Amino acid sequence: MLDARQGSYETAMSPKEYSSVLIALDLINHPAILLDRNGSVLAVSGKASKVFDSEFSVRGRRIYVADCQSRLRLEALLDRARLISEKQVPSVSHLAVNRASRRPIVMEAILRSSGSNTLPCDVSVVLLLTDLDEMPVISQASLMEVFGLTPVQAQLASRLAKGKSLEQIAREMNISPGTARNHLKAVFLRTATRRQGELVSLLSRLR
């Protein structure tokens, strides 16, 4: 628990029955919050807690959203979760939480029907979080395994995925711009892409 005076938050404890769900979601890079039928927080994954800031967090057992419009949209979503009957199939909704000084947090809300047995019985909503300010972390080992890149090519590709320019990458890797372009051409060939934008879009699908 962190000091609220420092603009931080209180996180709900994660009981053992939720741990396997949260660990699995963290492993596939899906920060998650589990809620009950009343919108109270049951558990917060480790990666979800790292998304929290002064404008979006968990306080006590409730989600705190500073932006008024985002808060109203979240409340409407939780109202829908309460109305889902046992006969309905699980549904997915999307919600953006706006922040004054940063890009939004995107929520993918999985609304569970009361008769579903795929989650602990008291979990009604799973919120999967994406912080649009967080730079993607692409494993170089994954790039080497999936596309057959060399270590240098994988390093260059992973840095491109973080939004860095080829010139900046060449400086960081202590290689010439010409050498960087040659490595990029090899990456294009091995990934069946033709442009940096297409390459970055492809790499962003890896977690």
GROMACS elastic network, one bead per residue, 0.5 to 0.9 nm:
[ bonds ]
;  ai    aj funct       b0    kb
    1     4     6  0.87843   500
    1     8     6  0.87238   500
    1     9     6  0.68688   500
    1    10     6  0.50621   500
    1    11     6  0.64497   500
    2     5     6  0.87010   500
    2     6     6  0.78721   500
    2     7     6  0.87749   500
    2     8     6  0.59660   500
    2     9     6  0.58011   500
    2    10     6  0.62630   500
    2    11     6  0.86611   500
    3     6     6  0.56409   500
    3     7     6  0.74264   500
    3     8     6  0.62280   500
    3     9     6  0.69984   500
    3    10     6  0.81482   500
    4     7     6  0.52273   500
    4     9     6  0.56587   500
    4    10     6  0.76928   500
    4    54     6  0.88340   500
    4    59     6  0.89218   500
    5     8     6  0.72044   500
    6     9     6  0.87007   500
    6    54     6  0.84057   500
    7    53     6  0.68425   500
    7    55     6  0.83884   500
    8    52     6  0.74779   500
    8    53     6  0.59558   500
    8    54     6  0.57369   500
    8    57     6  0.74565   500
    9    49     6  0.89022   500
    9    52     6  0.75436   500
    9    53     6  0.76455   500
    9    54     6  0.77471   500
    9    56     6  0.88184   500
    9    57     6  0.58327   500
    9    58     6  0.58810   500
    9    59     6  0.56896   500
    9    60     6  0.83721   500
    9    64     6  0.89663   500
   10    57     6  0.77514   500
   10    58     6  0.57517   500
   10    60     6  0.58418   500
   10    61     6  0.83140   500
   11    14     6  0.88994   500
   11    41     6  0.86922   500
   11    43     6  0.79345   500
   11    44     6  0.68211   500
   11    49     6  0.74021   500
   11    57     6  0.81267   500
   11    58     6  0.56609   500
   11    59     6  0.66846   500
   11    60     6  0.68703   500
   11    61     6  0.76184   500
   12    41     6  0.65655   500
   12    42     6  0.64601   500
   12    43     6  0.54913   500
   12    44     6  0.63516   500
   12    58     6  0.75326   500
   12    59     6  0.82642   500
   12    60     6  0.68416   500
   12    61     6  0.61778   500
   12    62     6  0.89868   500
   13    42     6  0.75288   500
   13    43     6  0.59643   500
   13    44     6  0.73898   500
   14    17     6  0.81625   500
   14    18     6  0.63784   500
   14    19     6  0.65719   500
   14    22     6  0.86773   500
   14    42     6  0.70167   500
   14    44     6  0.64798   500
   14    45     6  0.78053   500
   15    18     6  0.57019   500
   15    19     6  0.66057   500
   15    42     6  0.81883   500
   15    43     6  0.72448   500
   16    19     6  0.51200   500
   16    20     6  0.77647   500
   17    20     6  0.71099   500
   17    21     6  0.82187   500
   17   120     6  0.71501   500
   18    21     6  0.54718   500
   18    22     6  0.62769   500
   18    23     6  0.86357   500
   18    34     6  0.85068   500
   18    42     6  0.84806   500
   18    43     6  0.70599   500
   18   119     6  0.86737   500
   18   120     6  0.72130   500
   19    22     6  0.51549   500
   19    23     6  0.59198   500
   19    24     6  0.84399   500
   19    43     6  0.86039   500
   19    45     6  0.83565   500
   20    23     6  0.51675   500
   20    24     6  0.60838   500
   20    25     6  0.86091   500
   21    24     6  0.52943   500
   21    25     6  0.63063   500
   21    26     6  0.87110   500
   21    45     6  0.89659   500
   21   119     6  0.80621   500
   22    25     6  0.51099   500
   22    26     6  0.60969   500
   22    27     6  0.85590   500
   22    30     6  0.88699   500
   22    31     6  0.82262   500
   22    32     6  0.69619   500
   22    33     6  0.84215   500
   22    34     6  0.87204   500
   22    43     6  0.82368   500
   22    44     6  0.75562   500
   22    45     6  0.52957   500
   22    46     6  0.79750   500
   23    26     6  0.50885   500
   23    27     6  0.61313   500
   23    28     6  0.88406   500
   23    45     6  0.72876   500
   23    46     6  0.83168   500
   24    27     6  0.51236   500
   24    28     6  0.65980   500
   24    29     6  0.87324   500
   24    30     6  0.86091   500
   25    28     6  0.53443   500
   25    29     6  0.62222   500
   25    31     6  0.66105   500
   25    32     6  0.69338   500
   25    45     6  0.79426   500
   25   128     6  0.86986   500
   26    30     6  0.53832   500
   26    31     6  0.59113   500
   26    32     6  0.77611   500
   26    45     6  0.68671   500
   26    46     6  0.71829   500
   26    47     6  0.62463   500
   26    48     6  0.84543   500
   27    30     6  0.75057   500
   28    31     6  0.88344   500
   28   207     6  0.64211   500
   29    47     6  0.77013   500
   29   207     6  0.63202   500
   30    45     6  0.89040   500
   30    47     6  0.76263   500
   30    48     6  0.80105   500
   30   128     6  0.59406   500
   30   129     6  0.66384   500
   30   130     6  0.76478   500
   31    44     6  0.82539   500
   31    45     6  0.61204   500
   31    46     6  0.73331   500
   31    49     6  0.79488   500
   31    50     6  0.86029   500
   31    51     6  0.80252   500
   31   127     6  0.81963   500
   31   128     6  0.56859   500
   31   129     6  0.52908   500
   31   130     6  0.72973   500
   32    43     6  0.84973   500
   32    44     6  0.62195   500
   32    45     6  0.55039   500
   32    46     6  0.84130   500
   32    47     6  0.74904   500
   32    48     6  0.54474   500
   32    49     6  0.87431   500
   32   126     6  0.67051   500
   32   127     6  0.53657   500
   32   129     6  0.59990   500
   33    41     6  0.70506   500
   33    42     6  0.76605   500
   33    43     6  0.59637   500
   33    45     6  0.64078   500
   33    48     6  0.68819   500
   33    49     6  0.89446   500
   33   125     6  0.81964   500
   33   126     6  0.59098   500
   33   127     6  0.50628   500
   33   128     6  0.67531   500
   33   129     6  0.80681   500
   34    40     6  0.84975   500
   34    41     6  0.59912   500
   34    42     6  0.54227   500
   34    43     6  0.52575   500
   34    44     6  0.64782   500
   34    45     6  0.85601   500
   34   123     6  0.62561   500
   34   124     6  0.76616   500
   34   125     6  0.59550   500
   34   127     6  0.64011   500
   34   128     6  0.89858   500
   35    38     6  0.76581   500
   35    39     6  0.53933   500
   35    40     6  0.53793   500
   35    42     6  0.52892   500
   35    43     6  0.72995   500
   35   122     6  0.81577   500
   35   123     6  0.56595   500
   35   124     6  0.59318   500
   35   125     6  0.50067   500
   35   126     6  0.63671   500
   35   127     6  0.78623   500
   36    39     6  0.53696   500
   36    40     6  0.54969   500
   36    41     6  0.66203   500
   36    42     6  0.64985   500
   36   122     6  0.56343   500
   36   125     6  0.64079   500
   37    40     6  0.74166   500
   37    78     6  0.79217   500
   37    79     6  0.89698   500
   37    81     6  0.66305   500
   37    82     6  0.55046   500
   37   122     6  0.73095   500
   37   123     6  0.70738   500
   37   124     6  0.51178   500
   37   125     6  0.73021   500
   38    41     6  0.89422   500
   38    78     6  0.74693   500
   38    79     6  0.83035   500
   38    81     6  0.83557   500
   38    82     6  0.67212   500
   38   124     6  0.84922   500
   39    42     6  0.89571   500
   39    61     6  0.86276   500
   39    62     6  0.71616   500
   39    63     6  0.82852   500
   39    75     6  0.84981   500
   39    78     6  0.59708   500
   39    79     6  0.84097   500
   39    81     6  0.83689   500
   39    82     6  0.84028   500
   39   124     6  0.82820   500
   39   125     6  0.78316   500
   40    61     6  0.53062   500
   40    62     6  0.53778   500
   40    63     6  0.77946   500
   41    44     6  0.75634   500
   41    58     6  0.77736   500
   41    60     6  0.82647   500
   41    62     6  0.57525   500
   41    63     6  0.71787   500
   42    61     6  0.72940   500
   42   122     6  0.85508   500
   42   123     6  0.75582   500
   43    61     6  0.89504   500
   44    47     6  0.83032   500
   44    48     6  0.62596   500
   44    49     6  0.66209   500
   44    58     6  0.87015   500
   45    48     6  0.51615   500
   45    49     6  0.64890   500
   46    49     6  0.54126   500
   46    50     6  0.68931   500
   47    50     6  0.52656   500
   47    51     6  0.69455   500
   48    51     6  0.52861   500
   48    52     6  0.70573   500
   48   128     6  0.83782   500
   48   129     6  0.69177   500
   49    52     6  0.54693   500
   49    53     6  0.89056   500
   49    57     6  0.77930   500
   49    58     6  0.85237   500
   50    53     6  0.81761   500
   51    56     6  0.81006   500
   51    57     6  0.80283   500
   51   105     6  0.84482   500
   51   129     6  0.80234   500
   51   130     6  0.83148   500
   51   131     6  0.66091   500
   51   134     6  0.86830   500
   52    55     6  0.76658   500
   52    56     6  0.54401   500
   52    58     6  0.77654   500
   53    56     6  0.53943   500
   53    57     6  0.60323   500
   54    57     6  0.69183   500
   54    65     6  0.88043   500
   54    66     6  0.79028   500
   55    64     6  0.74405   500
   55    65     6  0.57907   500
   55    67     6  0.73030   500
   55    98     6  0.86403   500
   55    99     6  0.63369   500
   55   100     6  0.80734   500
   56    63     6  0.74375   500
   56    64     6  0.55626   500
   56    66     6  0.64634   500
   56    67     6  0.86935   500
   56    97     6  0.79583   500
   56    99     6  0.80744   500
   56   105     6  0.86196   500
   57    62     6  0.85920   500
   57    63     6  0.59113   500
   57    64     6  0.51769   500
   57    65     6  0.68909   500
   58    61     6  0.65553   500
   58    62     6  0.56278   500
   58    64     6  0.55059   500
   58    65     6  0.86935   500
   59    62     6  0.55035   500
   59    63     6  0.62715   500
   59    64     6  0.62025   500
   60    63     6  0.82532   500
   64    71     6  0.80040   500
   65    68     6  0.74596   500
   65    70     6  0.69973   500
   65    71     6  0.54998   500
   65    74     6  0.86598   500
   65    97     6  0.74580   500
   65    98     6  0.87331   500
   65    99     6  0.88878   500
   66    70     6  0.79861   500
   66    71     6  0.71506   500
   66    97     6  0.89232   500
   66    98     6  0.85348   500
   66    99     6  0.76746   500
   67    70     6  0.54101   500
   67    71     6  0.60883   500
   67    72     6  0.87915   500
   67    97     6  0.73552   500
   67    98     6  0.62344   500
   67    99     6  0.66142   500
   67   100     6  0.78888   500
   68    71     6  0.50438   500
   68    72     6  0.62982   500
   68    73     6  0.87663   500
   69    72     6  0.51602   500
   69    73     6  0.63291   500
   69    74     6  0.86891   500
   69    97     6  0.85434   500
   69    98     6  0.83065   500
   70    73     6  0.51193   500
   70    74     6  0.61974   500
   70    75     6  0.86505   500
   70    95     6  0.79666   500
   70    96     6  0.68808   500
   70    97     6  0.51567   500
   70    98     6  0.62818   500
   71    74     6  0.50955   500
   71    75     6  0.61966   500
   71    76     6  0.86611   500
   71    97     6  0.77271   500
   72    75     6  0.50740   500
   72    76     6  0.62163   500
   72    77     6  0.86626   500
   73    76     6  0.50940   500
   73    77     6  0.62662   500
   73    78     6  0.87538   500
   73    95     6  0.73632   500
   73    96     6  0.87010   500
   73    97     6  0.87859   500
   74    77     6  0.50404   500
   74    78     6  0.62713   500
   74    79     6  0.86134   500
   74    95     6  0.73269   500
   74    96     6  0.89841   500
   74    97     6  0.84424   500
   75    78     6  0.50986   500
   75    79     6  0.61603   500
   75    80     6  0.87354   500
   76    79     6  0.50005   500
   76    80     6  0.64037   500
   76    81     6  0.87986   500
   77    80     6  0.51519   500
   77    81     6  0.64436   500
   77    82     6  0.89722   500
   77    93     6  0.78766   500
   77    95     6  0.85826   500
   77   109     6  0.83690   500
   77   111     6  0.89785   500
   78    82     6  0.64806   500
   78    83     6  0.89305   500
   78   111     6  0.88148   500
   78   125     6  0.81158   500
   79    82     6  0.52641   500
   79    83     6  0.66842   500
   80    83     6  0.51856   500
   80    84     6  0.65557   500
   80   111     6  0.83946   500
   81    84     6  0.54700   500
   81    85     6  0.89864   500
   81   111     6  0.58365   500
   81   112     6  0.75687   500
   81   113     6  0.83011   500
   81   124     6  0.69661   500
   81   125     6  0.70444   500
   82    85     6  0.83039   500
   82   124     6  0.81763   500
   84    87     6  0.82191   500
   84    88     6  0.64956   500
   84    89     6  0.86825   500
   84    90     6  0.85739   500
   84   111     6  0.78995   500
   84   112     6  0.77081   500
   84   113     6  0.58220   500
   84   114     6  0.71667   500
   85    88     6  0.55619   500
   85    89     6  0.86556   500
   85   113     6  0.59304   500
   85   114     6  0.60114   500
   85   115     6  0.78474   500
   86    89     6  0.79450   500
   86   113     6  0.52711   500
   86   116     6  0.75232   500
   87   113     6  0.72608   500
   87   114     6  0.80312   500
   87   115     6  0.71512   500
   88    91     6  0.85079   500
   88   112     6  0.86978   500
   88   113     6  0.58727   500
   88   114     6  0.83171   500
   88   115     6  0.84108   500
   89   111     6  0.88174   500
   89   112     6  0.74332   500
   89   113     6  0.59485   500
   89   115     6  0.88664   500
   89   116     6  0.81820   500
   90   110     6  0.68617   500
   90   111     6  0.54792   500
   90   113     6  0.53505   500
   90   116     6  0.79542   500
   91   109     6  0.81790   500
   91   110     6  0.58256   500
   91   111     6  0.52149   500
   91   112     6  0.68921   500
   91   113     6  0.82755   500
   92   108     6  0.67883   500
   92   109     6  0.54915   500
   92   111     6  0.60591   500
   92   112     6  0.88746   500
   93   107     6  0.81223   500
   93   108     6  0.59013   500
   93   109     6  0.50714   500
   93   110     6  0.66160   500
   93   111     6  0.77262   500
   94   106     6  0.72068   500
   94   107     6  0.56096   500
   94   109     6  0.60214   500
   94   110     6  0.88919   500
   95   105     6  0.83727   500
   95   106     6  0.58729   500
   95   108     6  0.65827   500
   95   109     6  0.76732   500
   96   104     6  0.60316   500
   96   105     6  0.57219   500
   96   107     6  0.60341   500
   96   108     6  0.88724   500
   97   103     6  0.88699   500
   97   104     6  0.52866   500
   97   105     6  0.50655   500
   97   106     6  0.62875   500
   97   107     6  0.74735   500
   98   102     6  0.80250   500
   98   103     6  0.69390   500
   98   105     6  0.66932   500
   98   106     6  0.87487   500
   99   102     6  0.54115   500
   99   103     6  0.62638   500
   99   104     6  0.56556   500
   99   105     6  0.78813   500
  100   103     6  0.79942   500
  100   104     6  0.87558   500
  102   105     6  0.89310   500
  102   132     6  0.85255   500
  102   133     6  0.68452   500
  103   131     6  0.76308   500
  103   132     6  0.57466   500
  103   133     6  0.57061   500
  104   130     6  0.86698   500
  104   131     6  0.67834   500
  104   132     6  0.61135   500
  104   133     6  0.77301   500
  105   129     6  0.66839   500
  105   130     6  0.56205   500
  105   132     6  0.60212   500
  105   133     6  0.81768   500
  106   128     6  0.81630   500
  106   129     6  0.58036   500
  106   130     6  0.50220   500
  106   131     6  0.64648   500
  106   132     6  0.73349   500
  107   127     6  0.60740   500
  107   128     6  0.56125   500
  107   130     6  0.65130   500
  107   131     6  0.89376   500
  108   126     6  0.80735   500
  108   127     6  0.56989   500
  108   128     6  0.50146   500
  108   129     6  0.65363   500
  108   130     6  0.82648   500
  109   125     6  0.65438   500
  109   126     6  0.57051   500
  109   128     6  0.63266   500
  109   129     6  0.87502   500
  110   124     6  0.82616   500
  110   125     6  0.55975   500
  110   126     6  0.50846   500
  110   127     6  0.64379   500
  110   128     6  0.80263   500
  111   124     6  0.61137   500
  111   126     6  0.67927   500
  111   127     6  0.87877   500
  112   115     6  0.82524   500
  112   116     6  0.66611   500
  112   118     6  0.89269   500
  112   119     6  0.84369   500
  112   123     6  0.76085   500
  112   124     6  0.50327   500
  112   125     6  0.59668   500
  112   126     6  0.79567   500
  113   116     6  0.55167   500
  113   124     6  0.71381   500
  114   117     6  0.84270   500
  114   121     6  0.79360   500
  114   122     6  0.88161   500
  114   124     6  0.73116   500
  115   121     6  0.86716   500
  116   119     6  0.72767   500
  116   121     6  0.79475   500
  117   120     6  0.70771   500
  117   121     6  0.67593   500
  118   121     6  0.84289   500
  119   122     6  0.81097   500
  119   123     6  0.64689   500
  119   124     6  0.85012   500
  120   123     6  0.56437   500
  120   124     6  0.88182   500
  121   124     6  0.78661   500
  123   126     6  0.74078   500
  130   133     6  0.87697   500
  130   134     6  0.81257   500
  131   134     6  0.54241   500
  131   135     6  0.86712   500
  132   135     6  0.76970   500
  134   137     6  0.88785   500
  135   161     6  0.82240   500
  135   162     6  0.55979   500
  135   163     6  0.79511   500
  136   158     6  0.87938   500
  136   161     6  0.68256   500
  136   162     6  0.59546   500
  136   204     6  0.70365   500
  136   207     6  0.81374   500
  137   158     6  0.74378   500
  137   159     6  0.89113   500
  137   161     6  0.79153   500
  137   162     6  0.72952   500
  137   204     6  0.89033   500
  137   207     6  0.75181   500
  138   141     6  0.87079   500
  138   142     6  0.75662   500
  138   143     6  0.77096   500
  138   157     6  0.86743   500
  138   158     6  0.55475   500
  138   159     6  0.84824   500
  138   161     6  0.72878   500
  138   162     6  0.84078   500
  138   203     6  0.73909   500
  138   204     6  0.78102   500
  138   206     6  0.67656   500
  138   207     6  0.64831   500
  139   142     6  0.51314   500
  139   143     6  0.64702   500
  139   144     6  0.87949   500
  139   154     6  0.84798   500
  139   158     6  0.72333   500
  139   206     6  0.84648   500
  139   207     6  0.78268   500
  140   143     6  0.50194   500
  140   144     6  0.62404   500
  140   145     6  0.85919   500
  140   149     6  0.88095   500
  140   151     6  0.72705   500
  140   153     6  0.89080   500
  140   154     6  0.51768   500
  140   155     6  0.61414   500
  140   157     6  0.82131   500
  140   158     6  0.64791   500
  141   144     6  0.51271   500
  141   145     6  0.61458   500
  141   146     6  0.85539   500
  141   151     6  0.81129   500
  141   154     6  0.76927   500
  142   145     6  0.50164   500
  142   146     6  0.58334   500
  142   147     6  0.81512   500
  142   154     6  0.86389   500
  142   206     6  0.83078   500
  142   207     6  0.89944   500
  143   146     6  0.52709   500
  143   147     6  0.56515   500
  143   148     6  0.69946   500
  143   149     6  0.62874   500
  143   150     6  0.87495   500
  143   151     6  0.88564   500
  143   153     6  0.88067   500
  143   154     6  0.57452   500
  143   155     6  0.88579   500
  143   157     6  0.81306   500
  143   158     6  0.80875   500
  143   203     6  0.85258   500
  143   206     6  0.87667   500
  144   147     6  0.56536   500
  144   150     6  0.61868   500
  144   151     6  0.69159   500
  144   153     6  0.83963   500
  144   154     6  0.61877   500
  145   148     6  0.55163   500
  145   149     6  0.74435   500
  146   149     6  0.80649   500
  147   187     6  0.85348   500
  147   190     6  0.60226   500
  147   191     6  0.61302   500
  148   154     6  0.88848   500
  148   190     6  0.70942   500
  148   191     6  0.88824   500
  149   152     6  0.78788   500
  149   153     6  0.55940   500
  149   154     6  0.56019   500
  149   186     6  0.84175   500
  149   187     6  0.70010   500
  149   190     6  0.71632   500
  149   191     6  0.88925   500
  150   153     6  0.51008   500
  150   154     6  0.60187   500
  150   155     6  0.85150   500
  151   154     6  0.50896   500
  151   155     6  0.61208   500
  151   156     6  0.86768   500
  152   155     6  0.50783   500
  152   156     6  0.62614   500
  152   157     6  0.86285   500
  152   173     6  0.88470   500
  152   183     6  0.78315   500
  153   156     6  0.51373   500
  153   157     6  0.61046   500
  153   158     6  0.85878   500
  153   180     6  0.89569   500
  153   183     6  0.58611   500
  153   184     6  0.72621   500
  153   186     6  0.76358   500
  153   187     6  0.63697   500
  154   157     6  0.50535   500
  154   158     6  0.60387   500
  154   159     6  0.85755   500
  154   187     6  0.81109   500
  155   158     6  0.52746   500
  155   159     6  0.63282   500
  155   160     6  0.87236   500
  155   173     6  0.86697   500
  156   159     6  0.52886   500
  156   160     6  0.62931   500
  156   161     6  0.87888   500
  156   166     6  0.83248   500
  156   169     6  0.68183   500
  156   170     6  0.84296   500
  156   173     6  0.81931   500
  156   180     6  0.78182   500
  156   183     6  0.76843   500
  156   184     6  0.75279   500
  156   187     6  0.87301   500
  157   160     6  0.50581   500
  157   161     6  0.63075   500
  157   162     6  0.89016   500
  157   184     6  0.76730   500
  157   187     6  0.72754   500
  157   199     6  0.83089   500
  157   200     6  0.81672   500
  157   203     6  0.81708   500
  158   161     6  0.50733   500
  158   162     6  0.66644   500
  158   200     6  0.89106   500
  158   203     6  0.80150   500
  159   162     6  0.51126   500
  159   163     6  0.69322   500
  159   164     6  0.59935   500
  159   165     6  0.84255   500
  159   166     6  0.88093   500
  159   169     6  0.68405   500
  160   163     6  0.52953   500
  160   164     6  0.51575   500
  160   165     6  0.66526   500
  160   166     6  0.72384   500
  160   169     6  0.77328   500
  160   196     6  0.79215   500
  160   199     6  0.85602   500
  160   200     6  0.67572   500
  161   164     6  0.73421   500
  161   199     6  0.81284   500
  161   200     6  0.51634   500
  161   201     6  0.81974   500
  161   203     6  0.64835   500
  161   204     6  0.68543   500
  162   200     6  0.85178   500
  163   200     6  0.82551   500
  164   167     6  0.82946   500
  164   168     6  0.63428   500
  164   169     6  0.65541   500
  165   168     6  0.51954   500
  165   169     6  0.62217   500
  165   170     6  0.86472   500
  166   169     6  0.50430   500
  166   170     6  0.61220   500
  166   171     6  0.87389   500
  166   177     6  0.73836   500
  166   180     6  0.68993   500
  166   181     6  0.76107   500
  166   184     6  0.86186   500
  167   170     6  0.51233   500
  167   171     6  0.64512   500
  167   172     6  0.87861   500
  167   176     6  0.85859   500
  167   177     6  0.60940   500
  167   180     6  0.80157   500
  168   171     6  0.52289   500
  168   172     6  0.62729   500
  168   173     6  0.86424   500
  169   172     6  0.50230   500
  169   173     6  0.59873   500
  169   174     6  0.82733   500
  169   175     6  0.84936   500
  169   177     6  0.86963   500
  169   180     6  0.77907   500
  170   173     6  0.51930   500
  170   174     6  0.58354   500
  170   175     6  0.50659   500
  170   176     6  0.58930   500
  170   177     6  0.56312   500
  170   178     6  0.87658   500
  170   179     6  0.79946   500
  170   180     6  0.57901   500
  170   181     6  0.89347   500
  171   175     6  0.63824   500
  171   176     6  0.74916   500
  171   177     6  0.81244   500
  172   175     6  0.79088   500
  173   176     6  0.87926   500
  173   180     6  0.88666   500
  175   178     6  0.82015   500
  175   179     6  0.62891   500
  175   180     6  0.66776   500
  176   179     6  0.51960   500
  176   180     6  0.63024   500
  176   181     6  0.87072   500
  177   181     6  0.61753   500
  177   182     6  0.86704   500
  178   181     6  0.50904   500
  178   182     6  0.63044   500
  178   183     6  0.87421   500
  179   182     6  0.50437   500
  179   183     6  0.62796   500
  179   184     6  0.85829   500
  180   183     6  0.51108   500
  180   184     6  0.61287   500
  180   185     6  0.86719   500
  181   185     6  0.61828   500
  181   186     6  0.86886   500
  182   185     6  0.51217   500
  182   186     6  0.64401   500
  182   187     6  0.87498   500
  183   186     6  0.50989   500
  183   187     6  0.62659   500
  183   188     6  0.87086   500
  184   188     6  0.61450   500
  184   189     6  0.85952   500
  184   196     6  0.86335   500
  185   188     6  0.50384   500
  185   189     6  0.62789   500
  185   190     6  0.87601   500
  185   194     6  0.84391   500
  186   189     6  0.50765   500
  186   190     6  0.62478   500
  186   191     6  0.85975   500
  187   190     6  0.51761   500
  187   191     6  0.60069   500
  187   192     6  0.82639   500
  187   193     6  0.81179   500
  187   199     6  0.85883   500
  188   191     6  0.52924   500
  188   192     6  0.57353   500
  188   194     6  0.57009   500
  188   195     6  0.74332   500
  188   196     6  0.82934   500
  188   199     6  0.72047   500
  189   192     6  0.52153   500
  189   193     6  0.66179   500
  189   194     6  0.78194   500
  190   193     6  0.79416   500
  191   194     6  0.88027   500
  191   199     6  0.75068   500
  191   202     6  0.84318   500
  192   199     6  0.85946   500
  193   196     6  0.80281   500
  193   198     6  0.61488   500
  193   199     6  0.57783   500
  193   202     6  0.84132   500
  194   197     6  0.86447   500
  194   198     6  0.68199   500
  194   199     6  0.73918   500
  195   198     6  0.52641   500
  195   199     6  0.62180   500
  195   200     6  0.87094   500
  196   200     6  0.60712   500
  196   201     6  0.84874   500
  197   200     6  0.51920   500
  197   201     6  0.61269   500
  197   202     6  0.86100   500
  198   201     6  0.51120   500
  198   202     6  0.62395   500
  198   203     6  0.87148   500
  199   202     6  0.51054   500
  199   203     6  0.61939   500
  199   204     6  0.85941   500
  200   203     6  0.50494   500
  200   204     6  0.60148   500
  200   205     6  0.89126   500
  201   204     6  0.52276   500
  201   205     6  0.70219   500
  202   205     6  0.57002   500
  202   206     6  0.76102   500
  203   206     6  0.54908   500
  203   207     6  0.86131   500
  204   207     6  0.74411   500
